[in-house]
Structure formats: C-alpha cells, structure tokens
Amino acid sequence: MKKITIAIALIIGAIATSFAEKSSTDAEALNIFKLLMNAHTTVWQKKHSYIEKSFLYKGQEISAYTKSGRLIGLSCRLVEVNDLPKEILNEIKRKYNNYQIADVLIFINSDGDACYYAGIKNNDMYTALKISATCKLHVIKKMHIK
C-alpha cells in the first residue's frame, strides 16, 4: 500500500510541478503520467461536474478526476484494512468497536494532501466516514442495512 500511496503522490507532484516549471525530471514524470492516462485499460466517465478516468497501476485501480482540464485529484480503493495508517485504524476501533471496516479509500488532491474515507458496518447500520489528517472521524452518511 505504501508503494501505491507514494506512486500516487509522485504522479500528482509531477503534474503539479510540471505546470510550474519545466525541468527534465518534471517532463519525464509527465510523460509517464500521459502513458498511464492513454493506456488502453483506461475509461473516461463524465460524472456530475467532473470527469473520471480509471486505469490500472501495478494491478491496482486508480481513478483520476479532472474538471475543466485541471486535475482535481486521484483516488485508490485500499484492498486491506491494515493499509490504513495505524493511528486511523486505532481511532476507528476505539470509537466504533462493534463495527467492521468494510471499505477504505484514499483520495489525494492536486496539492498532494491525502484524505481517507472508510465505510464501516455492524448488523444493521453502514456508516461512511471521512478521516482528517489529524485522525478525526467525520460521519458523512448513515444507512440502515436490511
């Protein structure tokens, strides 16, 4: 997981800096990103006010989000719950000890800031959480499970 997070951060950093300055490293990183974005495994989808393009990177699906031609950020669904930072995992277990973590997503914006989202569930409730950089858990939505 750390490799995927680092790869996503490097891609975003390369894109952001390539617009600011034109060094050979930035140009090379941008070329790699263009190759990934133009790969035959990608799909463009218009969603609400943004465009999403998903592609495979080392077997992991990564989605890039753009609006008006500018990168908003990248997301990646984490396969293993233990891919979450330990502080976040401990906070979820502390506050929601009778819940199981069902889904985990990392979103990295165009500035390189990461934010985690988790879906947790118990016998009758699914709760979507946004997790801040300071490990604060914010409930986005609660849904009853039938």
N, C-alpha and C positions, 0 to 999 in steps of 0.2 A: 504494500500500500504506500509506503513512504516513497518508493520509486515513482508511482503514479502521481502522487501529490507533487513531487519535485518536478516531474516531467510537465505537468500542467502549469506549475508556477513558471518554469523556464519558457514555455510556449507563450504565456501571457507577457512575461517580461520581455521576451524577444519582440513581440508585436508592439508593445508599448514603446520600447526604446527605438524600434526601427522607424517610428514616425518622428521621434525627437531628434535623432542623429543617425547618420548613415555611415557606420563603421563596417568593416568587412565581417566581423562576428555577427552583427545585427542582420546584415544582408543574408548571411548563411542560415541563421536561425529562421528568418522569414521565409527563405526558400524551403526549408524543411517543413514549416507550417503549411506553406502553399501545397507541397506534395501531399501532406496528410489531408488537407481540405479538398483536394481534387482527386483523391483516390476513389476507385470505383466502389468502395464499400461505404461511401457517404450518401446521405439522403437529406435534401433540403425540405423543410416544412415550415410554412407560414403559420404562426400562432399568435393570435391577438395582435399586438403591436410590435412583435419582433419575429425574427427568422431563426430557426434552429437547424443546425446541421450536425448530424451524429456520424462518428467514424470510430473504427476500431484501432486501438493503440495497444500493442502487446497483449491482445486478447481481451482488453477492457474497453467497453463502450464509453466514449467521451462525447459530450454534446457541447457545441459552441453556439453562443447566442449573439446575434447582431441586430442592430437597429439603425436604420438609415446608413448602412455601410460601415458602422463602427462596432467594434467588439464590445459586448456588454460583459461577458464572462464565459467560463467553462464549468461544466458540472460532470461529476462522475459518481455513479452509484457504487458504494462500497460493498464488497461481497461478504466480508467478515466483520462481525460486530467488533472484534478486537482490533480492527483497523482504526477505530476511533481513538483519539488521544486518551490516555488513562484518566486524566482529570475529568474529562467529559463523561466517560463511561462510569466512573465512580459517582459523579453527581446524579446521573440518571438512576443508577441503582439506589442511591440514598433517598432521592425524592419519590421514586416510583418503584419501590422494592417488590411490589406484587405484579409488575408488568414485565413483559418480554420485549426486547428490542426486535422489531420486525423488519424495518428498513432504515438504511443510512445513506445519506447523500452529502457530498461535499460540493460547494459552489465557490469558485474563485473568481472575483470580479477583475475588471481590466486593470485595476491598481495592484493586483496580486494579493488582496486581502481574502482570506478563507473564512467561510461560514459553513457550519454543519447543520444538517436537518436530520431528524430522526422520527420514525414512526414507531410508537410503542403500543402494545395491546395487552389486555387482560381478557377475561372470559366474555365480557360484554361491551368493552369500550376500546376504540382505536383513537389515539391521540397523536397529532402531528406537532412536533416541537421544532423551534428554531433555537440554535445554541450559539450564544455570543462568544466572542474571543475570550471573555472573562469567565466562561463556563456557566453563564446564567441561562436557564431554560425558560423559553417563552412559548406558551401554548398558542399555536396557530389555529387549530381546529380540533374539536372532539366529535367523534361519530360513534353511534351505537352500532354494535355488531349483532347481526341477527343469526 
